[in-house]
Amino acid sequence: MEQTPTSKPLLTVKYGAGASWCGAVCCLRIERIRQTDLTGFTRLTFLHLGFNRISHIDDGAFTDLSAVSDLMLGTEQLDHIVCKRKPIISISKFAFEPLKELQILYMGSNNLFQMSDIVNIVLHCPDLKNISLYSNNLTLFESDLFPVPLWNLMKLDLDSNPLKKFSVHPNVFPNLETLELSGKGPDFDYNVSAGALTSVRSLTLDKTKLPLPTYKLIFQSVDSVENLYLLSSHSESDKGLLEMACEIPTLQKLDSVDYSIPILNESILQSCTNLTELHLQYNSMSDLTESSLQMLTRLTRLTINQNQLSRIPLTIRNMSTLTFLSFEDNLITELHCLDFTNLPSLTELNLKSNKISKLETCVFQDLRNLKVLEIQNNFLTALSETFGSTLKHLVTLNADGNNFRWFQRGTFQNLPALRELNVKSVREIIVDNGAFMGLKELKILDLTNSHVESLDFLVEANLTKLEMLILKNNVLTVINETIFKALPSLKYLDLSGNPFVCNCSNTGFIEWTIRNKQVQVANAFQYRCSSPSSEEGNFLLDFNVRLCWEFTGFLYFISSSALVLLTLLSSFIFHFLRWQLVYGYYLLLAFLYDSKKRRQDCPHIYDAFVSYNVHDEDWVYGELLHELEERQGWKLCLHHRDFIPGKSIFENITDAIYSSRKTLCVISRRYLQSEWCSREIQLARYGRYSLWICPGSILYTEPTVKHSLVKSRTYLSWTQARRHKGLFWEKVRRALECGHEPGDNHNPLMLTLSC
């Protein structure tokens, strides 16, 4: 759509016939709608031509708009018009002839002043349900001018018109439910026949300056009204208007706006006993008498907003039917424990925009069914002592715009049913870990403008059902994306206005933002860097994260290379030095055990401990035992005879060595191949004075450590001494007798017998 290049802006449409859409042609300064401008839009259902300068509509201009059900020709917001407006002044007789399906018509803020223009519209649109003619220049409205009854009309808006006469007779608006009127002056003619407006359920009188008798006629003609909205005209007739309105027997909802009622007393609403809703706004009210509302035994919703109350009025106590209570934008400074006494049905409480600085737990002690609490824009500094055990059903808590300083651990733990929490602050808040613990049902959390520096508090909060997290305008610089694993249900995240750092510390968050499909990060591509200086002003998501992975890859290379080298070195050591390692291991065990036994100073029970292999048992019993015990009288320790049953083998060996003055090792090929014999020989090296005997020839195989050990010690050979047995046993006796000095125990003489 565009304007024609003529001196006066006209409407030109360049879309093909048969289009189906909802049209909005506004703010183009169109002055005229010609017959051909809307040709071909046979399937158009909605047309908005507001905010223009239309002064004339040609006959047949809406010929093809047979499907339109909603037409707007008004300018609802005059401040959007830059140039001087030239609203619709008149409507030709056949302009609306094609709009037979039209149901909603908005023609507010125009310059219509003739009743015939309205008749021309209605004549061709019998299905109209809503006619809005507010802010025109109509001075007369008479139903007699309508040629046919408007059976479908349900709402008629004549607000802000300088009406001098309003005349309605029966059966013209049989189903009218909502009527908005305005009129001024004592000469206003209100002529409504009895029963003509009995279907009206909602009536609005906006700044009507009428005498009280005229008001009485209006209220009598709409004797079925349930909702009444009264906006003061600041005239003398305002006095007594509320009392008169209360005489409507069916009245259930009363809105009183901008009336001067400094103190509400019991006489004003005495007759409003059937009210279920009462809204008193901008009434300069500073107090209510104690019995001013006691007659309203059916009241469920009470609003006393934008007044001058400095305390909660006593009259609301014991109003057991109240479900909604609002004292928004008053001057209340403090709340007392009995202010909301006996309000068991209250589910919503609005205290925002007051001067409350503290909330005690006892304030809500009787509000066990409260679900919504509004305490925004007050002077609260803490909530740690606010929520006792009574608010178990609270679902929504709005507390933004306060001066909170510190959310301690467990501040909200007594609100198990809370689903929405808004604690936007005007100053820096310290949030302890566990401040939001207990909120297992929380779905929305708003911490905007709270100077939050870290998200660590979310880890312990256990917010498994949180879906929306708003952290706008805080001081978050680095975001650890792993924190969001503690929020498995998160769907929406807003971090706008935070001073992000554009370096490798935010790499994980940047990649998480781009790749995750569950969470919508609001305006993520508009997040900007605040540091370092080289990145300042750039977009966060434009940061090159590959630079960070290059350094990380180098670290991975160094680590994997070191691991490979360690594996190769371990394999090399195991293959070539495994016996040396085993040897060293046993040496270490022997050294440690020897140090322990020396400190304990164990007594000697035996003269010698005989270490031998089971295959050498015949030689031990046939030769060694006979000679040393029977002939020479030594007391020997033998494993098959003296070891304690049930005790570990290693402990039996060590105890035997340290309970004997000497250790006598019978060395053979099988002895050197035995694991337990190897342990005994190693312990013997660090233990007492040891004597080595070899009863037969030694065959050295793989245990090269044992081979070198034998080669490095003096030993007696039974094979070599077979011809001089006496000399052999004499050397054994001498070896067993010597070594009593302490120094000998540390440097034992090793004798080996080889036969």
Secondary structure, 3 states (H helix, E strand, C coil): CEECCCCCCEEECCCCCCCCCEEECCCCCCCEECCCCCCCCCCCCEEECCCCCCCEECCCCCCCCCCCCEEECCCCCHHHCCCCCCCCCCCCCCCCCCCCCCCEEECCCCCCCCHHHHHHHHHHCCCCCEEECCCCCCCEEEHHHCCCCCCCCCEEECCCCCECEEEECCCCCCCCCEEEECEECCCCEEEECCCCCCCCCEEEEECCECCHHHHHHHHHHCCCCCEEEEECCCCHHHCCHHHHHCCCCCCCEEEEECCCCCEECCCCCCCCCCCCEEEEECCCCCEECCCCCCCCCCCCEEECCCCCCCCCCHHHCCCCCCCEEECCCCCCCCCCCCCCCCCCCCCEEECCCCCCCCCCHHHHCCCCCCCEEECCCCCCCCCCCCCCCCCCCCCEEECCCECCCEECCCCCCCCCCCCEEECCECCCCEECCCCCCCCCCCCEEECCCCCCCCCHHHCCCCCCCCCEEECCCCCCCCCCHHHHHHCCCCCEEECCCCCEECCHHHHHHHHHHHHCCCCEEECHHHCEEEECCCCCCCEHHHCCCHHHHHHHHHHHHHHHHHHHHHHHHHHHHHHHHHHHHHHHHHHHHHHHHHHHHHHHCCCCCEEEEEECCHHHHHHHHHHHHHHHHHHCCCCEECHHHHCCCCCCHHHHHHHHHHCEEEEEEECCHHHHHCHHHHHHHHHHHHCCEEEEEECCCCCCCCCHHHHHHHHCCCCEECCCCHHHHHHHHHHHHHHHHCCCCHHHHHCCCCCCCCC
